[in-house]
Structures are given as C-alpha cells and as structure tokens.
Amino acid sequence: MQANAAAPARLAALMQEWMWLLSDETDARVAAFAAAEPRPGLDEYRAELDRLGAAADAVRSACTNVVVTGLYAVRTSDFKELMCEAADALRRSLLDQVRGGYAARVGGGRRTGA
C-alpha cells in the first residue's frame, strides 16, 4: 500500500505551487496589494492580473481532471476549479479596485449635463 501512496503524494506536491491562491481571504489579499509601498500603479495591477491569470491557466493544465495513480484514481477537477475560482475572485477584486480608484479621480465616473 505504501508504494501506491507515492503517486498521490507527487500529485499533491505538483499542486503545491499554487496553494497560495487558497491561503488568504480575497479582501485581505487585495487590501494588502493596494497598501503596498510604493503604491501600485496600473503597470503593477496589470502584472498582478497577468500573474493570477497565468496561475489559473497553469492549474487547469497541470494534470487531467482524473489522475490514475496505481490503485487510486484521484478526481482533481473540483480542487482545480476551486483554485481557479480563487484566482478569478482575486482578479475581479483587483479590477474593482482599479475601477473604483479611477471613478474617484474623475468625480464618481458620472457626467452631469448642463
């Protein structure tokens, strides 16, 4: 049995690279990003959005949705989806932050007619 546990352990190690997606609350992570010094500009936001998108893509393609590992068949689809949803939530929150900052700079983003 111990020999058959090695492959699932390797699979878990493979996914370890992206566990940071699940490590923090979305709001706390986004607030920490915005509070960084120096304050992040649009280029930093773009880089973080790209990094999150790349992480989600990597998770999706890291392995098949069912991995057969000797005696075990590990269904990874739900876990992969959870990680991708976390990345997407972070991306949405960062985009909302950018939009909110822009709206504040241009007077709420509303035009007033004469």
MOWODA-V389772 format. One record per residue. RES is the residue in one letter. SS is DSSP state (2 for helix, 1 for strand, 0 for the rest). PSI is psi in whole degrees, 0 to 359 (* if undefined). D_FIRST is the distance of its C-alpha to the first C-alpha in Angstrom with 1 decimal. Layout:
[[RES | SS | PSI | D_FIRST] [RES | SS | PSI | D_FIRST]]
This chain:
[[M | 0 | 322 | 0.0] [Q | 2 | 322 | 3.8] [A | 2 | 325 | 5.4] [N | 2 | 346 | 5.2] [A | 2 | 346 | 6.6] [A | 2 | 317 | 9.3] [A | 2 | 314 | 11.3] [P | 2 | 326 | 11.8] [A | 2 | 321 | 12.8] [R | 2 | 322 | 15.2] [L | 2 | 315 | 16.6] [A | 2 | 319 | 17.3] [A | 2 | 324 | 19.0] [L | 2 | 319 | 21.0] [M | 2 | 345 | 22.4] [Q | 2 | 328 | 23.3] [E | 0 | 330 | 26.5] [W | 0 | 11 | 28.0] [M | 2 | 338 | 26.9] [W | 2 | 337 | 30.5] [L | 2 | 332 | 31.6] [L | 2 | 0 | 30.2] [S | 0 | 334 | 31.1] [D | 0 | 162 | 34.7] [E | 0 | 143 | 37.0] [T | 2 | 311 | 38.9] [D | 2 | 318 | 42.3] [A | 2 | 319 | 41.6] [R | 2 | 317 | 40.2] [V | 2 | 319 | 43.3] [A | 2 | 319 | 45.7] [A | 2 | 321 | 44.3] [F | 2 | 314 | 44.7] [A | 2 | 331 | 48.3] [A | 0 | 358 | 49.2] [A | 0 | 149 | 48.2] [E | 0 | 130 | 51.1] [P | 0 | 159 | 52.7] [R | 0 | 136 | 52.6] [P | 0 | 138 | 50.6] [G | 0 | 187 | 52.8] [L | 2 | 325 | 52.2] [D | 2 | 320 | 50.7] [E | 2 | 320 | 48.1] [Y | 2 | 316 | 47.4] [R | 2 | 317 | 47.1] [A | 2 | 319 | 44.7] [E | 2 | 320 | 42.5] [L | 2 | 318 | 42.6] [D | 2 | 318 | 41.7] [R | 2 | 317 | 38.8] [L | 2 | 320 | 37.4] [G | 2 | 319 | 37.9] [A | 2 | 322 | 36.2] [A | 2 | 315 | 33.2] [A | 2 | 318 | 33.0] [D | 2 | 319 | 33.3] [A | 2 | 320 | 30.6] [V | 2 | 314 | 28.2] [R | 2 | 324 | 29.1] [S | 2 | 3 | 28.5] [A | 2 | 326 | 25.5] [C | 0 | 170 | 23.1] [T | 0 | 170 | 23.4] [N | 0 | 341 | 23.4] [V | 1 | 120 | 20.2] [V | 1 | 120 | 17.5] [V | 1 | 122 | 15.0] [T | 1 | 75 | 11.9] [G | 0 | 242 | 10.0] [L | 0 | 342 | 8.7] [Y | 1 | 144 | 10.5] [A | 1 | 119 | 14.2] [V | 1 | 119 | 15.7] [R | 1 | 111 | 19.3] [T | 0 | 353 | 21.1] [S | 2 | 316 | 24.6] [D | 2 | 319 | 25.4] [F | 2 | 317 | 24.2] [K | 2 | 319 | 26.1] [E | 2 | 320 | 29.1] [L | 2 | 316 | 29.1] [M | 2 | 319 | 29.3] [C | 2 | 322 | 32.0] [E | 2 | 323 | 33.9] [A | 2 | 317 | 33.9] [A | 2 | 318 | 35.4] [D | 2 | 321 | 37.9] [A | 2 | 318 | 39.0] [L | 2 | 318 | 39.6] [R | 2 | 315 | 41.6] [R | 2 | 317 | 43.7] [S | 2 | 319 | 44.4] [L | 2 | 318 | 45.5] [L | 2 | 320 | 47.7] [D | 2 | 321 | 49.2] [Q | 2 | 317 | 50.0] [V | 2 | 313 | 51.7] [R | 2 | 318 | 53.6] [G | 2 | 318 | 54.6] [G | 2 | 321 | 55.9] [Y | 2 | 316 | 57.9] [A | 2 | 322 | 59.4] [A | 2 | 324 | 60.5] [R | 2 | 332 | 62.2] [V | 0 | 26 | 64.1] [G | 0 | 41 | 65.3] [G | 0 | 358 | 62.6] [G | 0 | 10 | 62.4] [R | 0 | 143 | 65.2] [R | 0 | 141 | 68.5] [T | 0 | 133 | 71.5] [G | 0 | 159 | 74.4] [A | 0 | * | 78.0]]
